[in-house]
Each structure stands twice: as structure tokens, then as C-alpha cells.
Amino acid sequence: MEETTHNEQSDAYREQIRKRIKRQHEFQRYLSVWFGVSLILTIIWWLSPGPQYFWPVWPMFGMGIGAFFQWRAAYGTPPREITDADIDAEIDRIKKSK
């Protein structure tokens, strides 16, 4: 019985690691896209006639916000698993507030 529990935990842990590695690959791909889009927008700005302020900064900034959250999901602290004790504590908290 204990061996089955160990295998199930191992499988769950491997699945969690697999998802984390997938997020890391997606983040690296996003950085490539961000760089490409930034380069294209900068070239368009550079080829535009007349003096202009550097407007590509705004899309770069927006994509940078997305990059931060993708980085956090890929390399930050993994979310803590919700346990039965957490659920019981929340039920008790709700019952006390009524």
C-alpha cells in the first residue's frame, strides 16, 4: 500500500516538473518573439520620416510586463499544493464568521 502512495507522489511530482519545464521553454520562446517584435518596430521607427519620439517603447513595455509574469511562472517559486488541512482550516474560518 505504501509503495503505491510513493509511486503516485512520484508521478505527481514528475508531472509538476514537466509543466515547469514546459513553462520555461515557453518563456524562452516568448523572449525570442519579444526581441523580434522590438527589432521590427525599432526598424519601422528608424525608417519613419522626420524626428519622432521613440514610440516603440510602449509596445516593448507592454510585452515586458507579459515577460515578467511568464518569467515568474517559469522560474519563480512554484505554487504550494492545496492540502486537505488547508480546506478544513478554510471551512472552520467560514463557519466561525457566520
C-alpha positions in Angstrom: 0.0 0.0 0.0 2.8 2.4 0.9 4.6 1.7 -2.4 1.5 2.8 -4.4 1.3 6.0 -2.5 5.0 6.6 -3.1 4.6 6.0 -6.9 1.6 8.3 -7.0 3.5 11.0 -5.3 6.5 10.5 -7.6 4.2 10.6 -10.7 2.5 13.8 -9.4 5.9 15.4 -8.7 7.2 14.4 -12.2 4.1 15.9 -13.8 4.6 19.1 -11.9 8.3 19.3 -13.0 7.2 18.5 -16.6 4.8 21.5 -16.5 7.5 23.7 -15.1 10.0 22.8 -17.8 7.3 23.5 -20.4 6.7 26.9 -18.9 10.5 27.6 -19.1 10.6 26.7 -22.8 7.5 28.9 -23.4 9.2 31.8 -21.6 12.4 31.4 -23.8 10.2 31.3 -26.9 8.4 34.5 -25.7 11.7 36.3 -25.2 12.6 35.5 -28.9 9.3 36.9 -30.1 9.7 39.9 -27.9 13.1 40.6 -29.3 11.9 40.1 -32.9 8.9 42.4 -32.5 11.0 45.0 -30.7 13.6 44.9 -33.6 10.9 45.2 -36.3 9.2 48.1 -34.5 12.6 49.9 -34.0 13.4 49.5 -37.7 10.0 50.9 -38.6 10.6 53.9 -36.3 14.1 54.4 -37.7 12.8 54.4 -41.3 9.9 56.8 -40.5 10.4 60.3 -41.9 11.0 63.2 -39.6 12.0 63.4 -36.0 9.8 61.4 -33.7 10.0 60.3 -30.2 10.8 56.6 -29.6 7.2 55.3 -29.7 8.3 51.6 -29.9 9.0 51.8 -26.2 5.2 51.4 -25.5 4.7 48.0 -27.1 8.1 46.9 -25.8 7.0 47.9 -22.3 3.7 46.1 -22.6 5.4 42.9 -23.8 7.9 43.4 -21.0 5.1 43.2 -18.4 4.0 39.9 -20.0 7.6 38.7 -20.0 7.8 39.4 -16.3 4.8 37.3 -15.5 5.9 34.5 -17.7 9.3 34.5 -16.1 7.7 34.4 -12.7 5.6 31.4 -13.7 8.6 29.6 -15.2 11.4 30.3 -12.7 9.7 31.7 -9.6 8.6 29.9 -6.5 6.2 27.1 -7.6 2.7 27.4 -6.2 2.1 25.5 -3.0 -0.2 22.5 -3.3 -3.6 22.8 -1.5 -3.9 20.2 1.1 -6.9 18.8 3.0 -5.7 20.7 6.1 -5.9 23.9 4.1 -9.5 23.1 3.1 -10.5 22.2 6.6 -9.0 25.4 8.0 -10.9 27.5 5.5 -14.2 25.7 6.3 -13.6 26.4 10.0 -12.8 30.0 9.3 -16.1 30.4 7.3 -18.1 28.7 10.0 -16.7 31.0 12.7 -17.5 34.1 10.7 -21.2 33.2 10.4 
